[in-house]
């Protein structure tokens, strides 16, 4: 249950389940911090809004 996340591609309708290293979960406490970290790793840029493609 813990240490996993699901990525959903809204364009294709596909989803994947991924393992998140325990060290990252501990370093970025909570969903908000971990979500920001994962977004940054995926190329999230400053000023990007929640409805941007």
C-alpha positions, 0 to 999 in steps of 0.5 A: 500500500505504501511506497507506490503511486499510480500515474494516469495518462489522461490522453491515452487512458492508460495507467501504471503503478510505480514503486517510490523509493522509501528514502524519497517518501521520507525526504518529501513527507506527505503527498504534497511534497512528494507530488512536487518532487515527482512533478519537478522530475518530470519537467514541471516548470515554474508558472505551470498551472494545474490545467496546463497540458 
